[in-house]
Amino acid sequence: MTQSLKVNRRSRWNNVFVHILLWGVIFILPYFFMDPERVFNWKSFARSLPDLLGFMLIFYLNYFLLIDKLLFKGKTKQFVVYNLLLIVGIAFLMHYSRGWLTALMPEIMPRWRMRRRMIPLSFVVRNFTSLFLMTGLSLALKMTVRWFEVDNERKELAKAKSEAELQNLKNQINPHFLLNTLNNIYALIEFNPPKAQQAVVDLSKMLRHLLYDNNQAYVPLRQEVDFMRNYVELMRIRLSENVQLNTHFAYSEGKETLISPLIFISLIENAFKHGVSGDKPSFIDISLVEHEDGRVEFVCNNSYFPKSESDKSGSGIGLELVKRRLELLYPGNYTWETEIKDDMYTTVLVIDTKRSTDDTELLDSGR
């Protein structure tokens, strides 16, 4: 059974429960306390049956028919006119049905009440006011249900839009990643063909991750770390001796921590793009640590050599895509800080994977 069908079925049962509770509290519960010598006062309940049926009639005529067919379609005047006619008609039926009920079951009506004639003003105030209140109650309950339905539809549309946007972002990241990698291999072919061949083999392993694992919204952290290691080793091949590259990955092998794929790779790409110089001493330090509380902390320090406007390597969209994906996947559950100081670029990204997983489960259970 799909999630939407489960939600619809649960919503219907919730509505049935609300209606049963409504009528039980208004018309049934009071008769358990009227006579201390009886559990339930059947005579008083029988005398109130005309009122109960009249209230239910106008309530459900509005709830299932008039509100949907007239009010929600902008026919307010017709809605008001039909309700006025219904209130008058049902009020008279309620008034005269008491006499018919007394004739059929005289034992339920005290003799002093049988001889009493209802005053017209009391008749108007009692029946008309009660029916107006029932109409308002029906409208209020219907509007509440309608609001929840619209809110659920809005959430479903927002979820579908976010999923479509995430897929679009991932589709943009893959070509961007491949373009940068192929540029690196192209540069490697020129001065070291054997290393270029090995780079192609390493790239094929990474493509397997992109093709088969990247289709999932989340992947195991250890799997993503392996992908990052392969990428770093692929980049290491083309580095000159003046570049110092250090990596540190610390995570729990036994935990099934999930992370969105390719979140960190654009930050690593950025480090290689701006942190490596062909003739000057350079360094790149990459660290990823999984903490016990579920936080995954990624830190990258690199020497900073900003590219000129004429440099065409890369389109510059990688970091913008990372930012947008973080906003969609980890809203309120991440921090990302960057700093340029003393010719060193630092980026620190901390993702609270435990909180984001709990929020996702809570959101899905509420639908």
C-alpha positions as CSV (number, residue, x, y, z in Angstrom):
1,M,0.0,0.0,0.0
2,T,1.4,3.4,-1.0
3,Q,2.0,6.1,1.6
4,S,-0.8,8.3,0.1
5,L,-3.3,5.5,0.4
6,K,-2.4,5.0,4.0
7,V,-2.7,8.7,4.7
8,N,-6.1,8.8,3.1
9,R,-7.4,5.8,5.0
10,R,-6.1,7.2,8.3
11,S,-7.7,10.6,7.5
12,R,-11.1,9.0,6.8
13,W,-11.0,7.0,10.1
14,N,-10.0,10.2,12.0
15,N,-13.0,12.0,10.5
16,V,-15.3,9.2,11.5
17,F,-13.9,9.3,15.1
18,V,-14.4,13.0,15.3
19,H,-18.0,12.8,14.2
20,I,-18.8,10.0,16.7
21,L,-17.1,11.9,19.5
22,L,-19.0,15.1,18.6
23,W,-22.5,13.6,18.7
24,G,-21.6,11.4,21.7
25,V,-20.5,14.4,23.8
26,I,-23.3,16.7,22.8
27,F,-26.3,14.3,22.8
28,I,-25.5,11.0,24.6
29,L,-23.0,11.7,27.4
30,P,-25.3,14.1,29.3
31,Y,-28.0,11.4,29.8
32,F,-25.6,9.3,31.9
33,F,-25.7,11.9,34.6
34,M,-29.4,13.0,34.7
35,D,-30.7,10.4,37.0
36,P,-28.4,9.1,39.8
37,E,-30.6,6.0,40.1
38,R,-30.1,4.9,36.5
39,V,-27.0,4.4,34.4
40,F,-28.7,6.0,31.4
41,N,-32.0,8.0,31.3
42,W,-33.8,6.5,28.3
43,K,-36.9,8.6,28.6
44,S,-35.1,11.9,28.5
45,F,-33.0,10.6,25.6
46,A,-36.2,9.5,23.7
47,R,-37.7,13.0,24.2
48,S,-34.6,14.6,22.7
49,L,-34.6,12.3,19.6
50,P,-36.5,14.9,17.4
51,D,-33.9,17.5,18.3
52,L,-31.0,15.1,17.6
53,L,-32.4,14.0,14.2
54,G,-33.1,17.6,13.2
55,F,-29.6,18.7,14.2
56,M,-28.0,15.8,12.4
57,L,-30.1,16.5,9.3
58,I,-29.0,20.1,8.9
59,F,-25.4,19.3,9.9
60,Y,-24.9,16.6,7.3
61,L,-26.9,18.3,4.5
62,N,-24.4,21.1,4.9
63,Y,-21.3,18.9,5.5
64,F,-21.8,16.6,2.5
65,L,-23.8,18.7,0.1
66,L,-24.3,22.5,0.5
67,I,-20.8,23.5,1.6
68,D,-19.1,21.6,-1.3
69,K,-21.7,22.4,-4.0
70,L,-22.4,26.0,-3.1
71,L,-20.1,27.7,-0.6
72,F,-16.8,26.3,-1.9
73,K,-17.9,27.2,-5.5
74,G,-18.5,30.8,-4.6
75,K,-22.4,30.6,-4.5
76,T,-22.6,32.2,-1.1
77,K,-26.1,33.8,-1.6
78,Q,-27.6,30.4,-2.6
79,F,-25.9,28.8,0.3
80,V,-27.4,31.3,2.8
81,V,-30.9,31.0,1.2
82,Y,-31.0,27.2,1.2
83,N,-29.9,27.2,4.8
84,L,-32.6,29.6,5.9
85,L,-35.2,27.5,4.2
86,L,-33.8,24.3,5.8
87,I,-33.7,25.9,9.3
88,V,-37.3,27.0,9.0
89,G,-38.5,23.6,7.7
90,I,-36.5,21.5,10.1
91,A,-37.5,23.7,13.0
92,F,-41.2,23.1,12.4
93,L,-40.5,19.4,11.9
94,M,-38.7,19.3,15.2
95,H,-41.6,21.1,16.9
96,Y,-44.4,18.9,15.6
97,S,-42.5,15.7,15.8
98,R,-42.6,16.0,19.6
99,G,-46.3,15.8,19.4
100,W,-46.2,12.8,17.1
101,L,-43.6,11.1,19.4
102,T,-45.8,11.8,22.5
103,A,-48.8,10.2,20.8
104,L,-46.9,7.1,19.9
105,M,-45.1,6.8,23.3
106,P,-47.1,8.8,25.9
107,E,-45.1,7.3,28.8
108,I,-42.0,9.2,27.9
109,M,-43.6,12.7,28.3
110,P,-44.8,13.9,31.8
111,R,-48.5,14.9,31.8
112,W,-47.7,18.5,32.8
113,R,-45.5,18.8,29.7
114,M,-48.2,17.2,27.5
115,R,-50.7,19.9,28.6
116,R,-48.2,22.7,28.1
117,R,-48.2,24.6,24.9
118,M,-45.0,26.0,23.7
119,I,-44.8,29.8,23.5
120,P,-44.0,31.0,20.0
121,L,-41.0,33.1,21.1
122,S,-39.5,30.2,23.0
123,F,-40.0,28.0,19.9
124,V,-38.1,30.5,17.7
125,V,-35.3,31.0,20.2
126,R,-34.8,27.4,21.0
127,N,-35.1,25.7,17.6
128,F,-33.9,28.4,15.3
129,T,-30.9,29.3,17.4
130,S,-29.8,25.7,17.9
131,L,-30.1,25.0,14.1
132,F,-28.0,28.1,13.3
133,L,-25.4,26.8,15.7
134,M,-25.4,23.4,14.1
135,T,-25.0,25.0,10.7
136,G,-22.0,27.0,12.0
137,L,-20.5,23.8,13.6
138,S,-20.8,21.9,10.4
139,L,-19.1,24.8,8.5
140,A,-16.3,25.0,11.1
141,L,-15.6,21.3,11.0
142,K,-15.7,21.2,7.2
143,M,-13.4,24.1,6.9
144,T,-11.0,22.5,9.4
145,V,-11.0,19.3,7.4
146,R,-10.5,21.2,4.1
147,W,-7.6,23.1,5.6
148,F,-5.8,19.9,6.6
149,E,-6.5,18.5,3.1
150,V,-5.1,21.6,1.5
151,D,-2.1,21.6,3.8
152,N,-1.3,17.9,3.1
153,E,-1.6,18.6,-0.6
154,R,0.8,21.5,-0.2
155,K,3.3,19.4,1.6
156,E,3.1,16.6,-1.0
157,L,3.6,19.2,-3.8
158,A,6.5,20.7,-1.9
159,K,8.0,17.3,-1.4
160,A,7.6,16.4,-5.0
161,K,9.1,19.7,-6.1
162,S,12.1,19.2,-3.7
163,E,12.7,15.7,-5.0
164,A,12.6,16.8,-8.6
165,E,14.9,19.7,-7.9
166,L,17.3,17.4,-6.1
167,Q,17.4,15.0,-9.0
168,N,18.0,17.9,-11.3
169,L,20.9,19.1,-9.1
170,K,22.4,15.6,-9.1
171,N,22.1,15.5,-12.9
172,Q,24.0,18.7,-13.0
173,I,26.7,17.6,-10.6
174,N,27.5,14.4,-12.5
175,P,28.5,16.2,-15.8
176,H,30.3,18.9,-13.8
177,F,32.3,16.2,-11.9
178,L,33.1,14.3,-15.2
179,L,34.1,17.4,-17.0
180,N,36.7,18.3,-14.3
181,T,38.0,14.7,-14.2
182,L,38.3,14.4,-17.9
183,N,40.2,17.7,-18.0
184,N,42.7,16.3,-15.5
185,I,43.1,13.1,-17.5
186,Y,43.6,15.1,-20.7
187,A,46.4,17.1,-19.0
188,L,48.0,13.9,-17.8
189,I,48.1,12.3,-21.2
190,E,50.4,14.9,-22.4
191,F,53.3,14.2,-20.1
192,N,52.7,10.7,-18.6
193,P,50.5,8.3,-20.8
194,P,50.9,5.3,-18.5
195,K,49.5,7.3,-15.5
196,A,46.7,8.5,-17.8
197,Q,45.8,4.9,-18.5
198,Q,45.7,4.1,-14.8
199,A,43.6,7.2,-14.3
200,V,41.0,5.9,-16.8
201,V,40.8,2.7,-14.8
202,D,40.3,4.6,-11.6
203,L,37.7,6.8,-13.3
204,S,35.7,3.7,-14.4
205,K,35.5,2.6,-10.7
206,M,34.2,6.0,-9.8
207,L,31.7,6.0,-12.6
208,R,30.3,2.7,-11.2
209,H,29.6,4.6,-8.0
210,L,27.9,7.4,-9.9
211,L,25.8,5.2,-12.1
212,Y,24.6,2.7,-9.5
213,D,24.8,4.3,-6.1
214,N,24.2,8.0,-6.9
215,N,20.6,7.2,-7.8
216,Q,19.8,6.8,-4.1
217,A,18.9,9.8,-1.9
218,Y,21.4,8.6,0.7
219,V,24.3,6.2,0.7
220,P,26.4,4.7,3.5
221,L,29.1,7.0,4.7
222,R,31.9,4.4,4.2
223,Q,30.8,4.0,0.6
224,E,31.0,7.7,0.0
225,V,34.4,7.9,1.8
226,D,35.7,5.2,-0.6
227,F,34.6,7.3,-3.5
228,M,36.4,10.3,-2.1
229,R,39.6,8.3,-1.6
230,N,39.5,7.1,-5.2
231,Y,39.0,10.6,-6.4
232,V,41.9,12.0,-4.3
233,E,44.2,9.2,-5.6
234,L,43.2,10.0,-9.1
235,M,44.1,13.6,-8.5
236,R,47.3,12.7,-6.8
237,I,48.7,11.2,-10.0
238,R,48.9,14.6,-11.8
239,L,50.4,16.5,-8.8
240,S,53.9,17.7,-8.9
241,E,56.5,17.3,-6.1
242,N,55.9,20.8,-4.8
243,V,52.3,19.9,-3.7
244,Q,51.8,18.3,-0.3
245,L,48.5,16.3,-0.1
246,N,47.3,14.8,3.2
247,T,44.0,13.0,3.9
248,H,42.4,11.8,7.1
249,F,39.2,9.8,7.2
250,A,37.8,8.5,10.6
251,Y,34.4,6.9,10.7
252,S,32.7,3.9,12.3
253,E,32.7,0.7,10.2
254,G,29.9,-0.8,12.3
255,K,27.5,2.1,12.0
256,E,25.1,2.5,9.1
257,T,25.5,6.3,8.9
258,L,23.8,7.6,5.8
259,I,24.9,10.7,3.8
260,S,23.8,12.3,0.6
261,P,26.1,11.3,-2.2
262,L,28.6,13.8,-3.8
263,I,28.1,16.4,-1.0
264,F,31.8,16.6,-0.2
265,I,33.3,15.9,-3.7
266,S,32.7,19.4,-5.0
267,L,34.5,20.8,-2.0
268,I,37.5,18.6,-2.8
269,E,37.3,19.6,-6.4
270,N,37.4,23.2,-5.4
271,A,40.5,22.5,-3.2
272,F,42.4,21.0,-6.2
273,K,41.3,23.8,-8.5
274,H,42.4,26.7,-6.3
275,G,45.0,25.0,-4.0
276,V,47.5,23.8,-6.5
277,S,50.3,25.8,-8.2
278,G,52.5,24.6,-10.9
279,D,55.7,26.3,-9.6
280,K,55.0,27.4,-6.0
281,P,54.8,25.3,-2.8
282,S,51.2,24.1,-2.3
283,F,49.3,22.0,0.1
284,I,45.9,20.3,0.5
285,D,44.7,18.8,3.8
286,I,41.4,16.9,3.7
287,S,39.8,15.5,6.9
288,L,36.5,13.8,7.5
289,V,35.5,12.7,11.0
290,E,32.3,11.0,12.2
291,H,31.5,11.9,15.8
292,E,29.6,9.7,18.3
293,D,26.6,12.1,18.3
294,G,26.0,11.6,14.6
295,R,27.7,14.7,13.3
296,V,29.9,14.3,10.2
297,E,32.6,17.0,10.1
298,F,34.4,17.7,6.9
299,V,37.4,20.1,7.0
300,C,39.6,21.1,4.1
301,N,42.5,23.5,4.2
302,N,44.4,24.4,1.1
303,S,46.8,27.0,-0.2
304,Y,44.9,29.6,-2.2
305,F,45.7,30.5,-5.7
306,P,42.6,32.2,-7.2
307,K,42.0,31.6,-10.9
308,S,41.9,34.4,-13.4
309,E,38.8,35.3,-15.4
310,S,40.5,33.7,-18.5
311,D,40.7,30.3,-16.8
312,K,38.1,28.1,-18.3
313,S,38.7,25.0,-16.2
314,G,35.3,24.2,-14.6
315,S,32.1,26.2,-14.8
316,G,32.1,27.3,-11.1
317,I,28.7,25.9,-10.4
318,G,29.9,23.1,-8.0
319,L,29.7,25.1,-4.7
320,E,26.4,26.6,-5.6
321,L,25.0,23.1,-6.2
322,V,26.3,22.0,-2.9
323,K,24.7,24.9,-1.1
324,R,21.3,24.2,-2.7
325,R,21.4,20.5,-2.0
326,L,22.3,21.2,1.7
327,E,19.3,23.5,2.0
328,L,17.0,20.9,0.5
329,L,18.4,17.8,2.3
330,Y,19.6,19.1,5.6
331,P,17.6,22.3,6.5
332,G,18.6,23.5,9.9
333,N,20.9,20.4,10.4
334,Y,24.2,21.7,8.9
335,T,26.7,24.4,9.2
336,W,29.1,25.5,6.5
337,E,31.8,28.0,7.0
338,T,34.5,29.2,4.6
339,E,37.5,31.5,5.3
340,I,40.4,32.9,3.3
341,K,43.3,34.0,5.6
342,D,47.0,34.3,4.9
343,D,46.7,32.8,1.5
344,M,44.9,29.7,2.9
345,Y,41.4,28.7,2.1
346,T,39.5,26.8,4.8
347,T,36.1,25.2,4.4
348,V,34.3,23.4,7.3
349,L,31.1,21.6,6.7
350,V,29.3,19.8,9.6
351,I,26.2,17.7,9.0
352,D,24.0,16.4,11.8
353,T,23.0,13.1,10.1
354,K,21.1,11.8,13.2
355,R,18.8,14.9,13.4
356,S,18.2,15.0,9.7
357,T,17.3,11.3,9.7
358,D,14.9,11.7,12.7
359,D,13.3,14.8,11.0
360,T,12.8,12.8,7.8
361,E,11.1,9.9,9.6
362,L,8.9,12.3,11.6
363,L,7.8,14.1,8.4
364,D,7.0,10.8,6.7
365,S,5.1,9.5,9.6
366,G,3.0,12.7,9.7
367,R,1.8,12.3,6.2
